[in-house]
């Protein structure tokens, strides 16, 4: 093997200077970008909450629209033909109360 080459002190100084300047630049750049990234994460979190809320509402609406009287003609016709007895009694009891009062 060949013996190690003697590196000029000027080159050594330039390498160390470039390393130190790069570390300082990286630290300043990181300090500059950190608040921006925090703000972006905060905004993304808020948007995620809104998006999840919209998805939850859409899911509830989809579930509610699956089995309704309006979507099922048989249920609609049945409900039109024969109202529940309890509702009919409540309605007529209220009318009787108003008339007697």
Secondary structure by P-SEA (a helix, b strand, c coil): ccccccccaaaaaaaaaaaaaaaaaaaaaaaaaaaaaaaaaaaaaaaaaaaaaaaaaaaaaaaaacccccccaaaaaaaaacccaaaaaaaaaaaaaaaac
